[in-house]
């Protein structure tokens, strides 16, 4: 459910004694408000339905191009062909989607402050080792997030699939992302063949990987 921001409400002026709010409380409130605005800003973007409209007609559509900084590379245990392909493409610290052509990709948009992202992270990690063995690359795209928080998220869930970083959310509009998480399944030819809005279920993930392969 979208957060509702209510403003413009006021009541009788507080007396000087009642208005003395501890500074640390104000800091906490300000931080909470900033997080709410950040979440609201991502979740209320105008939706571009071009991709979903094509998929509803049974048509694949070319995935929008992007080139982003690497947030994390393939971790320990990620030694399959997909992990190797990412490592080769990301030698300069950046990776372009076009450089991964020839390999199916599961592209997952997420952020550390996104609760549903936390719910689906173990599922993605669990499926990654099997998918890497099949040559399917799992790629996380961390958007509108602090790098320290994003790395803490990766460490907390022991994610070994690679991730790229888009702090300004530049590619959200290109993919028509209106909320987090969202996942796109991209074929080896670079076409989007599946899209899931919200946290993935195991059947959805398996079906998407199958479609991409």
N, C-alpha and C positions, 0 to 999 in steps of 0.2 A: 504494500500500500504506500502511495506517495505521501511523504511528510507534508503536513499542512503548516504553513508559516502564517501566523496571525500577528498583524501589526496594527498600530494605531489605537490600541486600547489604553485608556488611562482612567484613573480614579482620583479621589481627593489627594491633594499633596500631602506627603508624609511630613511629620514633624521632624526637626533636626535630629532628635534622638532616634527616631525610627528609621531614618535614612542612612544610618551609619552601617554600611555593609562591609564586612572584612574584605580587604583587597584580594586575598587568595580566592574568595568565593567568586568575585567578579572575574578573575582569570579563568576559573573553571567554567563559569557560565559563558564567557566569551569563546572559549575553546569549543564547547559543546555547540554553540550557535554556528561557529565556523564549519564544523563537521556537518551539521544539518544542511547548511547552505551548499556545501560541496556535494553532498549526496543529492540534494534537490536539483542542483545544476546539471548533474549527469542524467538523472532519471527523467527530467522534463524536457530533454532535447526534442525538437520536432522530428518525428520518425520519417525516414525515407524508406518507403516500402518497395523500392525497385527490385531488390534482391528477392524478397519474399514473394512478390508478384510473379517473378519469373519462375521461382521454384514451384509455386502453386499451379503453374501451367505445365510443369514437368520439364522445364528448360533449365539447363545449367547456365550460369552467367560468370564472366571473367571476374576474378577477385581483384578489387582495387589494389593498385601498387602502393607499396610503402617501403621506407628504409629507416630503421630505428636503431638506437643504441642498445647494445646487449646488456641486460640486467644480470643474467646468470647463464652460464653455459651448461651443457650436459653434466650432471653430477656423477659421482661414483656409481658404477654399475650400469651406466648408460653407455654401452659399447657397441651398439648395433649400427647398421648402415645409416639410419636416420640421424643418429647422434653425430656420427662422423661427418655427414653432409653438412650439418649445421656448423660444426666446428670449423670446417674448411671455409664456409661462407663468411664466418664471423671473425676471421683472423685480424681484421682491422678494428674490431670493437663495435662494428655496426653490421647489420644484416638487412638485405632487401628480400622481399618475398620472391622476386623474380629469380634470385640466386638459388632458391629452393625448388625451382621447377624440376619436374621429373620425379618428385616425391610427394605422396599424399600428405596433407597437413591438417591437423586438428588445431584450429586457432581459437584460443579461449581468452576473452576479455575479462579482466578482473581488477580488483583493488583491495588493499589490505583492510580498508574500513567497511568493505561490503560483506555483510553477514552471510548471504547465500553463497558467496564465493568461498567462504570458510567451510561451508557444509559440503561443497562438491570437491574441494581440493583433494581429500583422501581418495575419492573415486578416480580422479584424473591420474593421480600418482600411481594408483594400483594398476590402472590399465596401460600406463605408459611403457612399462617394461615389456609387456606382451606386444604392444604396437610397434615398438622399436625393433623388435625381432622380425616383424613383418615388413619393415621398411617405412612405417608410418611415423611422421614426425609430430610430436605434440609441441605446441609453441604457445606459451602464455604471453599475453600483451597487458602489462600493468599500466593502467591509465589514471591520470589525475591523482597521483599518489606521491607521498614523500619517499625518497629512495631508501632511507633508513627503515621506515615501516614496511616497505615492500620486501626488503632483504630479510627482515625479521619474520615476515609471513613465510617466505621460502624456507627459512631455517626451521620454523615451528612445524611445518608440515613435511619437512625433509623432501622437498620437491627436487627431483633429479632431471626433469625435462627442462629444456632451455626456456628462457623468458627474455622478452625485449621490453623496453621502457618508453612510454609516451606520456610524459608528465603533463603536457598541455592538451591531451586528448585530440590530437590533430586527425587521427584516422577514424575516430568515432563516426563522424558525419559521412565519410566515404563508404563505410560499411552499413550505415543506417542504424547504428547502435543507439537505443533509447534508454537502456538500463543495464545494470550489471547484476550477474554475469550474463554473457551471451557467447555462444560457441558456433563457429563456422567450420564446415567440413569441406576441404578443398582438394580436388583431384590432382593427380600428377601433372595434368595439362594446365593447371592453374585456374580451373573453373570451380565455383562454389556449387556444391551438389547437396548441401544440407545446412540447416540453421536451427538452433535451439535457443529460445529466449528463456532465461532463468536458469536455476541450478539444474544440471544434468541428472538424469536417472541412468542406471546401468543399461537398461534396454535402449534408451536413446543414444547413448554413447556407442554401444556396440553397433547399432544400425547405422549411425553416421560414419563410423570407421569403415564399415562394409561398403557403404556407398562411395566413399572416397577412394577405396581400393579398387 
